[in-house]
């Protein structure tokens, strides 16, 4: 039996059983968003993403009393999901990748207009973004290091503001911007390289 | 601040992402917008980045598999009623509970 509406979950049941008031109204509506975020954290692996979603909502349900009703449940759920993911990564010996992304001098080497000017010269008809199918874009996004992948996903897919991202990632807004802007640049470079490889665009001769 | 080109292009480009993200304060936003309205150098880059944002938003919104929602509900109902939930970390992928 598929339960389309979990009437037994929050405190609105007829028998007045004490449960978790508000969980259905405030937390569950973000299930799709949490799944989308989990899928990118999991680099496209749907089974891992579903495990993350289950773990997130179970933990959120158990910890619901600690959540202040009416505040930003979506950011809270993303934080739980992300923390669970990082803990799993740690167990697999893959911790440290996130903070490594904040260092490195290569950020200055990524000229801000590099991708744009190359695409512009190779693609005067501006078909560049139209040439990709969704799977190609997701693969490029999923190939980014974790810090950049999660920043681009939270901002550009899920529409979080910088302060919301700072809350989820546990870093200052300046770090949010640094990771986000670099992440976008890396994704664009990856897509550009892929477009060249696939013949979607052709580089123009430089004079 | 009446002449948008009194604002140098690199100052505008440095804030382009924040402008597109709607994260600039009102004065900065007005300054960037005024510059983009008249600058043949900066507008194409703005146009490109805006196309990127529209594009990534569209491609990344995918439908969630319907089983995901159902299994989350089942798990919470199990938790609610004191039955043991599915094993953490295993999810309930493809498994139907015996009671359903």
Interface residues (C-beta under 8 A of the other chain):
Chain A: X1 X2 X3 X6 X8 X9 X19 X20 X23 X28 X31 X32 X35 X36 X39 X40 X46 X47 X50 X51 X53 X54 X55 X57 X58 X61 X62 X88 X112 X113 X116 X119 X120 X126 X128 X129 X132 X134 X137 X138 X141 X152 X153 X155 X156 X157 X159 X161 X162 X177 X180 X181 X184 X187 X188
Chain B: X13 X14 X17 X18 X21 X23 X44 X45 X48 X49 X51 X52 X53 X54 X55 X56 X57 X59 X60 X61 X62 X64 X65 X68 X69 X70 X71 X72 X73 X74 X75 X76 X77 X79 X80 X81 X85 X86 X88 X89 X90 X91 X92 X93 X100
